[in-house]
Amino acid sequence: MNILVTGGAGYIGSHVVKTLLPDNKVIVLDSLENGHRKAVDRKAIFIKGNVGDKKILSWIFRRHRIDSVIHFAGYINVGESVKEPYKYYMNNVSQSLQLLKAMREHSTKRIVFSSSAAVYGNPERVPIPEDSRTLPINPYGSTKLMFERILADFGMDYVALRYFNAAGAAFGLGEDHRPESHLIPIILKKAMKDEKVTIFGDDYDTPDGTCVRDYVHILDLADAHVLALSKGEGAYNVGYGKGYSVRQIINEASRVMKKKVGFTVGPRREGDPDVLVAESKRIKKLGWKPRHDIRSIIKSAYSWHMANPNGYS
């Protein structure tokens, strides 16, 4: 199968590209604004460009006869989306519409979309099933939900994977956002420098006052994308159904690193829900079988950061 992976030089995208090879022809489109060329497997065809560039898209679909698309390209920082909503709607929605237009023009129907648990906002019940109310509380989540609706309106043959917190490392690849906004790499990198981690708020409606999230290993997440290329329709949660608070993740990182991770408490970040934990029965019915846990997630991430203290630089 000929598969176009937009944002394939990013953290999740690069792991999915590696998982797809060598059984498929993989074409990666990435602007490298946030992705890393070194993260893209050399067996993949790499094209530097923006997902909103009509000429590049037209050339890719003509030249490579794309069968399916996995769409990762988009901005992901919740806090930044609150401060710069225009940037998020322009990139995550407006420019992504060009991708759908190119797909329709070249009769490519199947698309797997990188959505997010952020579409739920503050959930009514936990664990969160897919039929829960969708009421995002930040522009990032709103753009994800809007694009899901666009996929349905366009009549695309689509799966939207609403994953919770991707984490961990594999294939010699890892997490290297600039700036880093994800908890586990922040904790590891701070602790490696003997610096304290800032907990953003300890007054949430959770047992220890800090946000609770459902973490999913990057390999399990990659497996979900490969599965979704041939199975399923509509939205699917991807998570383990077990939540960990910020304090619990700090404690687990301390055990993995065999050193105490220090922290301070700062003010809340705007747009952070109290609890996000998945109910993933739907995707498990398709055959998805997660193989990892929080210890292996943190251990794999720690190993990568120890081997790559400067990321991909």
Solvent accessible surface area in square Angstrom, and as a share of the most:
residue,aa,sasa,rsa
1,M,102,0.45
2,N,34,0.17
3,I,0,0.00
4,L,0,0.00
5,V,0,0.00
6,T,0,0.00
7,G,11,0.11
8,G,0,0.00
9,A,0,0.00
10,G,20,0.20
11,Y,18,0.07
12,I,29,0.15
13,G,1,0.01
14,S,1,0.01
15,H,0,0.00
16,V,0,0.00
17,V,0,0.00
18,K,70,0.30
19,T,42,0.24
20,L,2,0.01
21,L,21,0.10
22,P,111,0.70
23,D,123,0.63
24,N,31,0.16
25,K,75,0.32
26,V,2,0.01
27,I,0,0.00
28,V,0,0.00
29,L,2,0.01
30,D,12,0.06
31,S,41,0.26
32,L,49,0.24
33,E,107,0.48
34,N,84,0.43
35,G,12,0.11
36,H,32,0.14
37,R,101,0.37
38,K,148,0.63
39,A,3,0.02
40,V,6,0.04
41,D,22,0.12
42,R,220,0.80
43,K,143,0.61
44,A,8,0.06
45,I,64,0.32
46,F,42,0.17
47,I,28,0.14
48,K,132,0.56
49,G,12,0.11
50,N,55,0.28
51,V,8,0.04
52,G,20,0.19
53,D,52,0.27
54,K,125,0.53
55,K,173,0.73
56,I,44,0.22
57,L,1,0.00
58,S,30,0.20
59,W,113,0.40
60,I,0,0.00
61,F,5,0.02
62,R,143,0.52
63,R,145,0.53
64,H,10,0.04
65,R,189,0.69
66,I,12,0.06
67,D,70,0.36
68,S,4,0.03
69,V,0,0.00
70,I,0,0.00
71,H,2,0.01
72,F,22,0.09
73,A,25,0.19
74,G,25,0.24
75,Y,29,0.11
76,I,68,0.35
77,N,38,0.20
78,V,39,0.22
79,G,26,0.25
80,E,51,0.23
81,S,0,0.00
82,V,39,0.22
83,K,171,0.72
84,E,82,0.37
85,P,55,0.35
86,Y,160,0.61
87,K,59,0.25
88,Y,1,0.00
89,Y,76,0.29
90,M,72,0.32
91,N,18,0.09
92,N,9,0.05
93,V,13,0.07
94,S,45,0.29
95,Q,47,0.21
96,S,0,0.00
97,L,58,0.29
98,Q,44,0.20
99,L,0,0.00
100,L,0,0.00
101,K,102,0.43
102,A,7,0.05
103,M,0,0.00
104,R,142,0.52
105,E,106,0.48
106,H,57,0.26
107,S,98,0.63
108,T,5,0.03
109,K,111,0.47
110,R,27,0.10
111,I,0,0.00
112,V,0,0.00
113,F,8,0.03
114,S,10,0.06
115,S,1,0.01
116,S,11,0.07
117,A,4,0.03
118,A,11,0.09
119,V,0,0.00
120,Y,1,0.00
121,G,1,0.01
122,N,68,0.35
123,P,28,0.17
124,E,116,0.52
125,R,136,0.50
126,V,71,0.41
127,P,62,0.39
128,I,0,0.00
129,P,10,0.06
130,E,24,0.11
131,D,118,0.61
132,S,12,0.08
133,R,111,0.40
134,T,33,0.19
135,L,101,0.50
136,P,29,0.18
137,I,71,0.36
138,N,9,0.04
139,P,25,0.16
140,Y,22,0.08
141,G,0,0.00
142,S,30,0.19
143,T,1,0.01
144,K,12,0.05
145,L,13,0.07
146,M,83,0.37
147,F,0,0.00
148,E,10,0.04
149,R,137,0.50
150,I,25,0.13
151,L,0,0.00
152,A,56,0.43
153,D,120,0.62
154,F,60,0.25
155,G,45,0.44
156,M,15,0.07
157,D,60,0.31
158,Y,31,0.12
159,V,0,0.00
160,A,0,0.00
161,L,1,0.00
162,R,16,0.06
163,Y,14,0.05
164,F,16,0.07
165,N,48,0.24
166,A,13,0.10
167,A,3,0.02
168,G,2,0.01
169,A,11,0.08
170,A,17,0.13
171,F,95,0.40
172,G,63,0.60
173,L,17,0.08
174,G,2,0.02
175,E,8,0.04
176,D,10,0.05
177,H,30,0.13
178,R,132,0.48
179,P,113,0.71
180,E,29,0.13
181,S,28,0.18
182,H,54,0.24
183,L,36,0.18
184,I,5,0.02
185,P,2,0.01
186,I,40,0.20
187,I,1,0.00
188,L,1,0.00
189,K,56,0.24
190,K,73,0.31
191,A,3,0.02
192,M,57,0.25
193,K,139,0.59
194,D,118,0.61
195,E,79,0.35
196,K,125,0.53
197,V,1,0.00
198,T,53,0.31
199,I,2,0.01
200,F,82,0.34
201,G,4,0.04
202,D,62,0.32
203,D,98,0.51
204,Y,9,0.04
205,D,123,0.64
206,T,21,0.12
207,P,141,0.88
208,D,51,0.26
209,G,8,0.08
210,T,0,0.00
211,C,13,0.08
212,V,17,0.10
213,R,27,0.10
214,D,0,0.00
215,Y,10,0.04
216,V,0,0.00
217,H,5,0.02
218,I,0,0.00
219,L,36,0.18
220,D,0,0.00
221,L,0,0.00
222,A,0,0.00
223,D,47,0.25
224,A,0,0.00
225,H,0,0.00
226,V,54,0.31
227,L,34,0.17
228,A,1,0.01
229,L,13,0.06
230,S,88,0.57
231,K,95,0.40
232,G,24,0.23
233,E,127,0.57
234,G,15,0.15
235,A,17,0.13
236,Y,9,0.03
237,N,0,0.00
238,V,0,0.00
239,G,0,0.00
240,Y,47,0.18
241,G,34,0.33
242,K,117,0.50
243,G,22,0.22
244,Y,43,0.16
245,S,4,0.03
246,V,21,0.12
247,R,68,0.25
248,Q,88,0.39
249,I,1,0.00
250,I,4,0.02
251,N,77,0.40
252,E,19,0.08
253,A,2,0.01
254,S,21,0.14
255,R,139,0.51
256,V,19,0.11
257,M,14,0.06
258,K,181,0.77
259,K,71,0.30
260,K,179,0.76
261,V,5,0.03
262,G,25,0.24
263,F,73,0.30
264,T,64,0.37
265,V,67,0.39
266,G,17,0.16
267,P,113,0.71
268,R,118,0.43
269,R,101,0.37
270,E,128,0.57
271,G,13,0.12
272,D,22,0.12
273,P,8,0.05
274,D,35,0.18
275,V,31,0.18
276,L,13,0.06
277,V,9,0.05
278,A,1,0.00
279,E,49,0.22
280,S,8,0.05
281,K,128,0.54
282,R,95,0.35
283,I,2,0.01
284,K,94,0.40
285,K,173,0.73
286,L,38,0.19
287,G,41,0.39
288,W,8,0.03
289,K,159,0.67
290,P,45,0.28
291,R,153,0.56
292,H,52,0.23
293,D,77,0.40
294,I,17,0.09
295,R,103,0.37
296,S,35,0.23
297,I,0,0.00
298,I,0,0.00
299,K,110,0.47
300,S,28,0.18
301,A,6,0.05
302,Y,43,0.16
303,S,72,0.46
304,W,15,0.05
305,H,6,0.03
306,M,109,0.48
307,A,78,0.61
308,N,44,0.23
309,P,85,0.54
310,N,108,0.56
311,G,13,0.12
312,Y,30,0.11
313,S,97,0.62
